[in-house]
Amino acid sequence: MDDLGFTTRAVRHPERDLGGARPSSVPIYQSSTYTFDDPEVLAEWIRKGKDAGFVYTRWHNPTRAALEEVIANLEGAERAVSFGSGMAAISTTVLSQVKAGDHVVASPHLYGGAFSVMSRMLPRYGVDVTIAASHRAEDMLAAIHEGTVFCYTETIGNPRCSVPDLAALAAGTRERGTCLIVDNTFASPYLCNPLALGVDIVVHSSTKYLGGHHDLIGGIAAGSHDRLHDVRELSAELGGVPGPFDAWLVLRGVQTLALRMDRQCGSAQAIAELLESHDKVANVWYPGLPSHPDHEVAARQLRGFSGMLSFELAGGFEAGERFQSSLEVALVGASLGGVGTLVTHPPSVTHTQLSREDRERAGIPDGMVRVSVGIEDAEDLLEDFSRALEKA
């Protein structure tokens, strides 16, 4: 099955033995626990581990198992572990790798929640954290020292859409014996497979592109059996796992990921070009533009430039407010990666965990506007943005 195309693999869900019959959709196993005719079978599964069989849904569930198999396949991983949110995936994965006295290195270009884990939560438990000078491989690697257990970055950084050279970063961390964890949410497995570039663990907020319809909360981590062993064990202990219905919603969303992403990338490119040519726009951050500082890396590393972009209006914060309030097709709201276009203000919504000094260091100006491009007709979005720009 690994030699099939992306969408073919996305829709070919794992089959269960039902006496010759096969459901066309993975069933939702909406059960919290499972009963056994033979008590010894239950005892044997408990002895073997929490995912040896289906005993209790916090430990394991058939719907969740199907989701994990599909995402592992799409990411080129040996296994995957699913979570109840993207932040559960990030925090559990990170905590599974460290102990008091360890050191980690993080990119400055991270989602606000992930930045908070690095800058606030880990130090509370005795873990030393260095925020690198930039997302670039040379700066991330320069911050590593003997006690560094992992480096953490994003395939496409939130919200500046920075693109680190993952192959170079992975080669450097591997040489130093340091694990590399990458958040692949902005790219999705359709646009990038970081594990193939040497990354050790990939995490996603499956709320975003994987689910794709603004109707679920979820997260997932993927990697080798060895790397994810402790992640899996800690996920069961901490309990941040998805319910069967949310797992099923992600499975359903993944089936159309490639179709949605192709359209979102195309529309985002057109919007980015419109913004770059407009005299009211001071800066545009979209890796599909040749003017983007990471364009060459993005063109080499990604199969598309994502549906995410950010820009800064020349008129600053007030102009950004006028622009957002003038939109009629795009909607103002948090989150990203869904079928509807969402516009948000990172300093006051997605990156409130960062101080003004941290935001300046990460290159997030007060007037920045982040756009998650949906699947609406591109012409409607372009007209909507043009009209709102005139009022900004």
C-alpha positions as CSV (number, residue, x, y, z in Angstrom):
1,M,0.0,0.0,0.0
2,D,3.0,2.3,0.5
3,D,3.5,2.7,-3.2
4,L,0.0,4.1,-3.8
5,G,-0.7,7.8,-4.1
6,F,-1.4,10.0,-1.2
7,T,-5.2,10.3,-1.4
8,T,-5.6,6.6,-2.3
9,R,-3.8,5.8,1.0
10,A,-5.9,8.4,2.8
11,V,-9.2,6.8,1.9
12,R,-8.0,3.1,2.3
13,H,-8.6,2.8,6.0
14,P,-7.4,-0.3,7.9
15,E,-9.8,-3.2,7.6
16,R,-11.2,-5.3,10.5
17,D,-12.3,-8.9,10.2
18,L,-16.1,-8.9,10.1
19,G,-16.5,-12.4,8.7
20,G,-16.0,-11.3,5.1
21,A,-17.9,-8.0,5.2
22,R,-16.2,-4.6,5.2
23,P,-17.7,-1.3,6.2
24,S,-17.0,1.5,3.7
25,S,-16.4,3.9,6.7
26,V,-14.5,3.2,9.9
27,P,-17.1,2.5,12.6
28,I,-17.3,4.8,15.6
29,Y,-16.6,2.5,18.5
30,Q,-18.4,4.7,21.0
31,S,-17.6,2.5,24.0
32,S,-15.6,3.4,27.1
33,T,-14.8,-0.2,28.0
34,Y,-14.8,-3.7,26.7
35,T,-15.9,-7.0,28.3
36,F,-14.4,-10.4,28.0
37,D,-15.8,-14.0,28.1
38,D,-12.4,-15.2,29.3
39,P,-10.9,-13.1,32.2
40,E,-7.4,-14.5,31.4
41,V,-7.5,-12.7,28.0
42,L,-8.1,-9.4,29.8
43,A,-5.3,-10.2,32.3
44,E,-2.9,-11.1,29.5
45,W,-3.6,-7.9,27.6
46,I,-3.1,-5.8,30.7
47,R,0.3,-7.6,31.2
48,K,1.4,-6.9,27.7
49,G,0.6,-3.1,27.8
50,K,-2.1,-0.6,27.3
51,D,-2.2,-0.9,23.5
52,A,-1.9,-4.7,23.3
53,G,-5.7,-4.9,22.9
54,F,-8.9,-3.0,23.4
55,V,-9.7,-2.9,27.1
56,Y,-10.5,0.8,28.0
57,T,-10.8,3.7,25.6
58,R,-8.4,5.9,27.5
59,W,-5.8,3.3,26.7
60,H,-6.9,2.2,23.2
61,N,-9.9,2.3,20.9
62,P,-10.5,0.7,17.4
63,T,-11.5,4.0,15.8
64,R,-8.5,5.8,17.3
65,A,-6.3,2.9,16.2
66,A,-7.5,3.3,12.6
67,L,-6.7,7.0,12.6
68,E,-3.2,6.4,14.0
69,E,-2.5,3.8,11.3
70,V,-3.7,6.1,8.5
71,I,-1.6,9.1,9.7
72,A,1.4,6.9,10.3
73,N,1.2,5.8,6.7
74,L,0.8,9.3,5.3
75,E,3.7,10.6,7.4
76,G,5.9,7.6,6.6
77,A,6.1,6.7,10.2
78,E,6.2,3.3,12.0
79,R,3.4,4.4,14.4
80,A,1.4,7.4,15.5
81,V,-0.3,8.4,18.8
82,S,-3.4,10.5,18.8
83,F,-4.5,13.1,21.3
84,G,-7.5,15.2,22.4
85,S,-5.9,18.4,21.1
86,G,-2.9,19.8,19.3
87,M,-1.6,21.2,22.6
88,A,-2.0,17.7,24.2
89,A,0.1,16.3,21.4
90,I,2.8,18.9,21.9
91,S,2.9,19.0,25.7
92,T,2.8,15.2,26.1
93,T,5.4,14.6,23.4
94,V,7.7,17.2,24.9
95,L,7.3,16.0,28.5
96,S,8.0,12.4,27.5
97,Q,11.4,13.4,26.3
98,V,12.8,15.4,29.3
99,K,13.6,15.2,33.0
100,A,14.8,17.9,35.4
101,G,18.3,19.1,34.5
102,D,17.9,18.6,30.8
103,H,18.3,21.3,28.1
104,V,16.2,21.9,25.0
105,V,16.4,24.4,22.1
106,A,13.3,25.9,20.5
107,S,12.7,28.1,17.5
108,P,11.4,31.6,18.2
109,H,8.8,31.1,15.5
110,L,6.3,29.0,17.3
111,Y,2.5,28.9,18.0
112,G,1.9,30.8,21.2
113,G,0.8,27.7,23.1
114,A,3.9,25.9,22.2
115,F,6.1,28.9,23.1
116,S,4.4,28.9,26.5
117,V,5.3,25.2,27.0
118,M,8.9,26.0,26.2
119,S,9.3,29.3,28.1
120,R,7.0,28.7,31.1
121,M,6.1,25.1,31.7
122,L,9.4,23.3,31.1
123,P,11.4,25.7,33.3
124,R,8.9,25.1,36.1
125,Y,10.0,21.5,36.1
126,G,13.7,22.1,36.1
127,V,14.3,22.0,32.3
128,D,16.5,24.6,30.8
129,V,15.2,26.1,27.6
130,T,17.1,28.2,25.0
131,I,15.0,30.1,22.4
132,A,17.4,30.2,19.4
133,A,18.3,33.4,17.7
134,S,16.3,32.4,14.7
135,H,14.5,29.4,13.1
136,R,17.5,28.8,10.8
137,A,19.5,25.6,11.2
138,E,22.7,27.3,12.0
139,D,21.2,29.3,14.9
140,M,19.3,26.3,16.2
141,L,22.4,24.1,16.1
142,A,24.6,26.8,17.7
143,A,22.4,26.7,20.8
144,I,22.9,23.0,21.4
145,H,25.2,21.8,24.1
146,E,26.1,18.6,25.8
147,G,22.9,18.4,27.9
148,T,20.5,19.2,25.0
149,V,17.9,16.4,24.6
150,F,15.8,17.8,21.8
151,C,15.3,20.7,19.4
152,Y,11.8,21.9,18.6
153,T,10.6,23.8,15.5
154,E,7.8,24.1,13.0
155,T,7.8,23.1,9.3
156,I,6.2,26.4,8.5
157,G,6.4,28.8,11.4
158,N,3.4,30.4,13.0
159,P,2.7,33.2,12.2
160,R,5.5,34.5,10.0
161,C,5.5,31.4,7.7
162,S,9.2,30.9,8.2
163,V,10.6,27.7,6.8
164,P,13.6,26.1,8.5
165,D,15.9,23.8,6.5
166,L,14.8,20.5,8.1
167,A,17.3,18.3,6.3
168,A,20.2,20.5,7.5
169,L,18.8,20.8,11.0
170,A,18.1,17.0,11.2
171,A,21.7,16.2,10.0
172,G,23.1,18.5,12.7
173,T,21.0,17.2,15.6
174,R,21.6,13.6,14.6
175,E,25.4,14.3,14.6
176,R,25.0,15.8,18.1
177,G,22.8,13.0,19.4
178,T,19.9,15.3,19.9
179,C,16.2,14.5,19.1
180,L,14.4,16.8,16.6
181,I,10.7,17.4,17.1
182,V,8.8,19.3,14.3
183,D,5.2,20.6,14.3
184,N,4.0,19.9,10.8
185,T,0.5,21.5,11.2
186,F,0.9,24.4,8.7
187,A,2.2,22.0,6.0
188,S,0.3,18.8,6.7
189,P,1.6,15.4,5.5
190,Y,0.4,16.3,2.0
191,L,2.9,19.1,1.6
192,C,5.8,17.8,3.7
193,N,7.0,14.6,5.4
194,P,9.6,15.7,7.9
195,L,10.5,12.2,8.9
196,A,11.8,11.6,5.4
197,L,14.2,14.5,5.9
198,G,15.6,13.0,9.1
199,V,13.3,14.5,11.8
200,D,12.6,12.2,14.7
201,I,9.1,13.0,15.8
202,V,6.3,14.9,14.0
203,V,3.4,16.5,15.8
204,H,0.2,18.0,14.4
205,S,-2.9,19.8,15.6
206,S,-5.3,17.6,13.7
207,T,-7.9,20.3,14.5
208,K,-6.5,22.1,11.6
209,Y,-5.7,20.8,8.1
210,L,-6.1,17.1,9.0
211,G,-9.7,17.6,10.2
212,G,-10.2,20.5,7.9
213,H,-13.8,21.5,8.7
214,H,-13.7,23.6,11.9
215,D,-15.6,20.8,13.8
216,L,-13.2,19.0,16.0
217,I,-10.3,19.3,18.4
218,G,-7.4,16.8,18.1
219,G,-3.7,16.2,17.9
220,I,-1.3,13.5,16.8
221,A,2.4,12.6,17.0
222,A,4.2,10.3,14.5
223,G,7.6,8.6,14.5
224,S,9.4,5.3,15.1
225,H,8.2,2.7,17.6
226,D,11.2,3.5,19.9
227,R,10.7,7.3,19.8
228,L,7.0,7.1,20.5
229,H,7.1,4.4,23.2
230,D,7.3,6.9,26.0
231,V,4.9,9.3,24.2
232,R,2.3,6.5,24.0
233,E,2.7,5.5,27.7
234,L,2.5,9.1,28.9
235,S,-0.6,9.8,26.8
236,A,-2.5,7.0,28.5
237,E,-1.3,8.1,32.0
238,L,-2.1,11.8,31.4
239,G,-5.3,11.0,29.6
240,G,-5.3,13.7,26.9
241,V,-6.7,11.3,24.3
242,P,-9.4,11.9,21.7
243,G,-12.9,10.5,21.9
244,P,-14.0,8.0,19.2
245,F,-16.2,10.5,17.4
246,D,-13.4,13.1,17.1
247,A,-11.0,10.4,15.9
248,W,-13.6,9.5,13.3
249,L,-14.0,13.1,12.2
250,V,-10.2,13.4,11.6
251,L,-10.3,10.2,9.6
252,R,-13.1,11.6,7.5
253,G,-11.3,14.9,7.0
254,V,-8.0,13.3,5.9
255,Q,-9.7,11.7,3.0
256,T,-10.1,15.1,1.3
257,L,-6.9,16.7,2.6
258,A,-5.1,16.7,-0.8
259,L,-8.1,18.2,-2.6
260,R,-8.6,20.9,-0.1
261,M,-4.9,21.7,0.2
262,D,-4.4,22.1,-3.5
263,R,-7.1,24.7,-3.7
264,Q,-6.0,26.5,-0.5
265,C,-2.4,26.7,-1.7
266,G,-3.6,28.1,-5.1
267,S,-5.8,30.7,-3.5
268,A,-3.2,31.7,-0.9
269,Q,-0.6,32.3,-3.7
270,A,-3.1,34.6,-5.5
271,I,-3.9,36.5,-2.3
272,A,-0.3,36.9,-1.4
273,E,0.5,38.3,-4.8
274,L,-2.4,40.7,-4.5
275,L,-1.2,41.9,-1.1
276,E,2.4,42.3,-2.2
277,S,1.4,44.6,-5.0
278,H,-0.9,46.8,-2.9
279,D,0.4,50.1,-1.7
280,K,-1.4,49.8,1.7
281,V,0.6,46.6,2.6
282,A,4.0,47.0,4.2
283,N,5.0,43.3,4.4
284,V,3.8,40.0,3.2
285,W,5.0,36.6,4.6
286,Y,4.2,33.7,2.3
287,P,6.8,31.2,1.3
288,G,5.4,30.9,-2.2
289,L,6.6,34.5,-3.0
290,P,10.1,34.8,-4.4
291,S,10.6,37.7,-2.0
292,H,10.2,35.5,1.1
293,P,13.6,35.0,2.7
294,D,13.0,31.2,2.9
295,H,11.5,30.8,-0.6
296,E,14.4,28.6,-1.9
297,V,14.2,26.3,1.1
298,A,10.4,26.1,0.8
299,A,10.5,25.3,-2.9
300,R,13.0,22.5,-2.2
301,Q,11.3,21.1,0.9
302,L,7.6,21.5,0.4
303,R,5.2,20.1,-2.3
304,G,3.2,23.3,-2.0
305,F,3.4,26.5,0.0
306,S,0.4,26.0,2.3
307,G,-2.9,28.0,2.7
308,M,-1.3,30.1,5.5
309,L,0.0,33.7,5.1
310,S,0.5,36.8,7.1
311,F,0.9,40.4,6.2
312,E,1.3,43.9,7.8
313,L,-0.7,46.9,6.8
314,A,1.2,50.1,6.4
315,G,-1.3,51.8,8.7
316,G,-0.5,49.6,11.6
317,F,-2.9,48.2,14.2
318,E,-5.9,50.5,13.4
319,A,-5.6,49.8,9.7
320,G,-5.6,46.1,10.5
321,E,-8.8,46.5,12.6
322,R,-10.5,48.4,9.7
323,F,-9.4,45.7,7.2
324,Q,-10.8,42.9,9.3
325,S,-14.1,44.6,10.0
326,S,-14.6,45.3,6.3
327,L,-14.4,41.6,5.2
328,E,-17.6,40.0,4.0
329,V,-16.5,36.6,2.7
330,A,-13.6,35.8,5.0
331,L,-14.4,35.6,8.7
332,V,-12.6,36.9,11.7
333,G,-11.7,34.1,14.1
334,A,-9.0,32.0,15.7
335,S,-7.7,28.6,14.4
336,L,-6.8,27.7,10.9
337,G,-6.8,25.0,8.2
338,G,-10.5,24.6,7.7
339,V,-12.7,25.0,4.6
340,G,-13.6,28.6,5.5
341,T,-11.2,31.5,5.3
342,L,-10.3,32.8,8.7
343,V,-8.4,36.1,9.5
344,T,-7.0,36.8,12.9
345,H,-4.7,39.2,14.7
346,P,-1.7,37.2,16.2
347,P,-0.6,39.7,18.9
348,S,-4.1,39.8,20.5
349,V,-5.3,36.2,19.7
350,T,-2.8,33.5,18.9
351,H,0.3,34.8,20.5
352,T,-0.9,36.5,23.7
353,Q,1.5,34.3,25.7
354,L,4.4,36.3,24.2
355,S,5.5,39.5,25.8
356,R,5.9,42.5,23.5
357,E,9.7,41.9,23.7
358,D,9.2,38.2,22.7
359,R,6.9,39.3,19.8
360,E,9.4,41.8,18.5
361,R,12.1,39.1,18.7
362,A,9.9,36.7,16.8
363,G,9.0,39.4,14.2
364,I,5.4,39.8,15.1
365,P,4.4,43.4,14.7
366,D,1.3,44.9,16.3
367,G,-0.3,45.4,12.8
368,M,0.2,41.8,11.6
369,V,-2.8,40.0,10.2
370,R,-2.7,36.2,9.8
371,V,-4.9,34.5,7.1
372,S,-5.9,30.9,6.8
373,V,-7.2,30.5,3.3
374,G,-10.2,28.3,2.8
375,I,-11.8,26.6,-0.2
376,E,-14.1,29.4,-1.3
377,D,-13.8,30.5,-4.9
378,A,-10.6,32.4,-5.3
379,E,-12.3,35.2,-7.2
380,D,-14.6,35.9,-4.3
381,L,-11.7,36.0,-1.9
382,L,-9.6,38.3,-4.0
383,E,-12.6,40.7,-4.4
384,D,-13.2,40.6,-0.7
385,F,-9.6,41.3,0.2
386,S,-9.4,44.1,-2.4
387,R,-12.5,45.8,-1.1
388,A,-11.3,45.5,2.5
389,L,-7.9,46.9,1.6
390,E,-9.4,50.0,0.2
391,K,-11.1,50.6,3.6
392,A,-8.1,49.9,5.7
